[in-house]
Amino acid sequence: MNDRNQLVFDEIVAPILPLIHEETQKQPRDATTYTLSFQPFTLNLLFALINGIKSISLLVTETKTSTQAKTLGLVIASNSMYSEAFHRYRAQTYRTLLYLLLEKMNFLKIPEIQALGRFCCVDGSVFPAIITMTWAAYQQKRNAIKLHLAFELNRMIPTQFLSTEANASERKMLRRMLEAGVTYIADRGYVCFELFHDINYAKAHFIIRATSHLLYDIYETFSVEMPEHWSTFFTDVQDRKIRLTNDAHQHDYRLVSFVAMGEYFSLITDRFDLRTSEIIMLYAYRWQVELIFRFLKRTMHGLHLMCHHPSGVETQFTLYMISYLLLLHFKQKCAPVEIKKLDEVAPESYHEQNDESASESWKGTPSPSMFYVCGLVSLLGDRVRQYWKMGIHWL
């Protein structure tokens, strides 16, 4: 293509170009001093990530030989130039770009989740590091980095992240990410009485899978609100108000327990306003954070580190998040008008019609492997795949 405006890459990165230009203006001598200055360095890396280029060496080759790279006017630079740029430009600069992008871009919200509040799934995932990266000590003969991520369910986007050595505490990192009004959804590794207290102190909330050895006293038993057809997938459902025996703060919590597909689950939460079924399904959506880790590692080749310095690694992870946001924005921009009307629908109407709509979504006898698409998930399944889920075909 001879016309740059016809290139998909131009459309994908369009939202961040003004932000990159503003940052460039703050460094007036940068462009005249360095061949690989801030703007071409950033755009070249985004080009690599969006096109699935695994390493700086392959990016160097691509910018020299690719017709698309030449049409885009990407700057040709050596490996050493990239190494210097990773050290020259602060990771905090890219983190600021990420937050500005989050403020600037309008992502579609999922009304069924939005009606219940704001929710973030939190987890950590290990990325391998080479043996010379001694700052990333993990095991005796293995180094690794851990990415701690808060993934917002309402818009299906990453909103906060921290990168540390792999041995860093996930609970400690969650404390650093806490925001008032957000309900955090997490697995058993986050069970800690003091963490529960700290979440409440921050005016946030949580839904966390409890460990099997928790000791507690039951103070009240609530009636279970579940769609009738859920009995195919969930048995022994109980919903109770409890206090943890060894909790020094003696907060009141809610314990929702059930058996699904032969496995016992117990969820502890401080959200007393939600239905039993809503707590179960919100926890089921915790899997979305695992899917984005898989997307980063496999689809975007995040297992290959482009820089081995701590600041450079954080820059790379930040650019992964930026790339994800740009791709998702482009995908939703291509969506039909009907899906864009979702934001105009009053969330309350979804809350009121939840059970009725869920029942209508079932036709015939569902198989056991479909248990996760009950209730809220059955309402969202097709639309999440079409308008929110990022797949390899979008690279």
Backbone hydrogen bonds, N-H to C=O, Kabsch-Sander energy under -0.5 kcal/mol:
donor,donor_aa,acceptor,acceptor_aa,energy
4,R,2,N,-0.7
6,Q,3,D,-1.7
7,L,4,R,-1.9
11,E,7,L,-1.2
12,I,8,V,-2.3
13,V,9,F,-2.4
14,A,10,D,-0.8
16,I,13,V,-1.2
17,L,13,V,-1.2
17,L,14,A,-0.5
20,I,16,I,-2.3
21,H,17,L,-2.5
22,E,18,P,-2.2
23,E,19,L,-2.0
24,T,20,I,-2.2
25,Q,21,H,-2.0
26,K,22,E,-0.8
26,K,23,E,-0.6
27,Q,24,T,-1.5
30,D,27,Q,-1.6
31,A,27,Q,-0.6
33,T,29,R,-1.3
34,Y,30,D,-2.3
37,S,34,Y,-0.5
37,S,35,T,-1.2
41,F,37,S,-2.4
42,T,38,F,-2.4
43,L,39,Q,-2.6
44,N,40,P,-2.5
45,L,41,F,-1.9
46,L,42,T,-2.3
47,F,43,L,-2.4
48,A,44,N,-2.0
49,L,45,L,-2.6
50,I,46,L,-2.7
51,N,47,F,-1.5
52,G,49,L,-1.0
53,I,48,A,-3.1
54,K,52,G,-0.5
59,L,55,S,-1.8
60,V,56,I,-2.7
61,T,57,S,-1.9
62,E,58,L,-2.4
63,T,59,L,-2.6
64,K,60,V,-1.1
65,T,61,T,-1.9
66,S,62,E,-2.9
70,K,66,S,-1.8
71,T,67,T,-2.4
72,L,68,Q,-2.3
73,G,69,A,-0.8
74,L,69,A,-2.3
77,A,75,V,-0.5
82,Y,78,S,-1.6
83,S,79,N,-2.2
84,E,80,S,-2.4
85,A,81,M,-2.2
86,F,82,Y,-2.3
87,H,83,S,-1.3
88,R,84,E,-2.2
89,Y,85,A,-2.4
90,R,88,R,-0.5
93,T,90,R,-0.7
94,Y,90,R,-0.9
95,R,91,A,-2.0
96,T,92,Q,-2.3
97,L,93,T,-1.7
98,L,94,Y,-2.1
99,Y,95,R,-2.2
100,L,96,T,-2.5
101,L,97,L,-2.2
102,L,98,L,-2.1
103,E,99,Y,-1.8
104,K,100,L,-2.0
105,M,101,L,-2.6
107,F,105,M,-0.7
110,I,154,N,-2.6
113,I,110,I,-1.1
114,Q,110,I,-2.9
115,A,111,P,-2.1
116,L,113,I,-1.7
117,G,113,I,-0.6
117,G,114,Q,-0.9
118,R,181,G,-0.6
120,C,183,T,-2.4
121,C,151,F,-2.9
122,V,185,I,-2.3
123,D,149,L,-1.5
125,S,147,L,-1.8
127,F,145,I,-3.7
129,A,143,N,-2.1
133,M,130,I,-1.8
134,T,132,T,-2.0
136,A,133,M,-2.0
137,A,134,T,-0.8
138,Y,139,Q,-0.7
138,Y,142,R,-1.1
139,Q,142,R,-3.0
142,R,139,Q,-1.2
143,N,129,A,-0.7
144,A,136,A,-2.7
145,I,127,F,-3.1
146,K,164,T,-3.0
147,L,125,S,-2.8
148,H,146,K,-0.6
148,H,162,L,-3.3
149,L,123,D,-2.8
149,L,147,L,-0.5
150,A,160,Q,-2.7
151,F,121,C,-3.0
151,F,149,L,-0.6
152,E,150,A,-0.6
152,E,157,I,-2.7
153,L,119,F,-2.4
154,N,119,F,-0.7
156,M,152,E,-1.0
157,I,152,E,-1.4
159,T,150,A,-2.5
160,Q,150,A,-1.3
162,L,148,H,-2.2
164,T,146,K,-2.4
166,A,144,A,-1.8
167,N,137,A,-0.6
168,A,165,E,-1.9
173,M,169,S,-1.7
174,L,170,E,-2.1
175,R,171,R,-1.9
176,R,172,K,-1.2
177,M,173,M,-0.9
177,M,174,L,-0.9
178,L,174,L,-0.8
178,L,175,R,-0.6
181,G,203,K,-2.7
182,V,179,E,-1.5
183,T,118,R,-2.7
184,Y,182,V,-0.6
184,Y,205,H,-2.8
185,I,120,C,-2.7
186,A,207,I,-1.9
190,Y,187,D,-1.8
191,V,188,R,-1.9
192,C,190,Y,-0.5
196,F,192,C,-2.4
197,H,193,F,-2.0
198,D,194,E,-2.5
199,I,195,L,-2.5
200,N,196,F,-2.0
201,Y,197,H,-2.5
202,A,198,D,-1.8
203,K,200,N,-1.8
204,A,199,I,-2.5
205,H,182,V,-2.7
207,I,184,Y,-2.8
208,I,268,I,-2.6
209,R,186,A,-1.7
210,A,266,S,-3.2
214,L,211,T,-1.0
217,D,243,R,-2.6
219,Y,241,K,-3.1
220,E,241,K,-1.3
222,F,239,D,-3.0
225,E,223,S,-0.5
226,M,224,V,-0.8
230,W,227,P,-1.7
231,S,228,E,-1.4
232,T,229,H,-1.3
233,F,230,W,-2.1
234,F,230,W,-2.6
235,T,259,V,-2.2
238,Q,257,S,-2.8
240,R,255,L,-2.2
241,K,220,E,-3.1
242,I,240,R,-0.5
242,I,253,Y,-2.9
243,R,217,D,-1.7
245,T,215,L,-2.1
247,D,244,L,-1.5
248,A,246,N,-0.7
250,Q,247,D,-0.8
253,Y,242,I,-2.7
254,R,269,T,-2.9
255,L,240,R,-3.0
256,V,254,R,-0.6
256,V,267,L,-2.8
257,S,238,Q,-2.3
257,S,255,L,-0.6
258,F,265,F,-2.4
259,V,235,T,-2.6
260,A,263,E,-2.7
261,M,233,F,-0.8
263,E,260,A,-2.2
265,F,258,F,-3.1
267,L,256,V,-3.4
268,I,208,I,-3.1
269,T,254,R,-2.2
270,D,206,F,-1.2
272,F,270,D,-1.1
274,L,271,R,-0.5
277,S,225,E,-1.4
279,I,275,R,-1.9
280,I,276,T,-1.9
281,M,277,S,-2.3
282,L,278,E,-2.4
283,Y,279,I,-1.9
284,A,280,I,-1.8
285,Y,281,M,-1.3
286,R,283,Y,-2.1
287,W,284,A,-1.2
288,Q,285,Y,-2.1
289,V,286,R,-1.5
290,E,286,R,-0.6
291,L,287,W,-1.8
292,I,288,Q,-1.8
293,F,289,V,-1.5
294,R,290,E,-2.0
295,F,291,L,-2.3
296,L,292,I,-2.6
297,K,293,F,-2.4
298,R,294,R,-2.9
299,T,294,R,-0.8
300,M,295,F,-2.3
302,G,296,L,-2.4
303,L,297,K,-1.0
304,H,301,H,-1.6
305,L,303,L,-0.7
313,V,309,H,-2.6
314,E,310,P,-2.0
315,T,311,S,-2.1
316,Q,312,G,-2.3
317,F,313,V,-2.5
318,T,314,E,-2.5
319,L,315,T,-2.3
320,Y,316,Q,-1.7
321,M,317,F,-1.9
322,I,318,T,-2.5
323,S,319,L,-2.6
324,Y,320,Y,-2.4
325,L,321,M,-2.3
326,L,322,I,-2.5
327,L,323,S,-2.6
328,L,324,Y,-2.6
329,H,325,L,-2.6
330,F,326,L,-2.2
331,K,327,L,-2.4
332,Q,328,L,-2.6
333,K,329,H,-2.0
334,C,330,F,-1.4
335,A,332,Q,-1.0
339,I,336,P,-0.8
340,K,336,P,-0.9
341,K,337,V,-0.7
341,K,338,E,-1.0
342,L,339,I,-1.6
343,D,340,K,-0.6
344,E,341,K,-1.2
345,V,341,K,-0.5
345,V,342,L,-1.4
349,S,346,A,-1.3
350,Y,346,A,-0.7
350,Y,347,P,-0.9
351,H,347,P,-1.7
352,E,348,E,-2.3
353,Q,349,S,-1.7
354,N,350,Y,-0.5
354,N,351,H,-0.5
357,S,353,Q,-2.8
358,A,354,N,-2.2
359,S,355,D,-2.1
360,E,356,E,-1.8
361,S,357,S,-1.3
362,W,359,S,-1.2
363,K,361,S,-0.6
370,M,367,S,-2.1
371,F,368,P,-1.7
373,V,370,M,-2.2
374,C,371,F,-1.1
377,V,374,C,-1.5
378,S,374,C,-0.8
379,L,375,G,-1.3
380,L,376,L,-1.6
381,G,377,V,-2.6
384,V,380,L,-3.4
385,R,381,G,-1.9
386,Q,382,D,-2.0
387,Y,383,R,-3.2
388,W,383,R,-0.6
388,W,384,V,-1.7
389,K,384,V,-3.3
391,G,389,K,-0.6
394,W,391,G,-1.7
395,L,392,I,-1.8
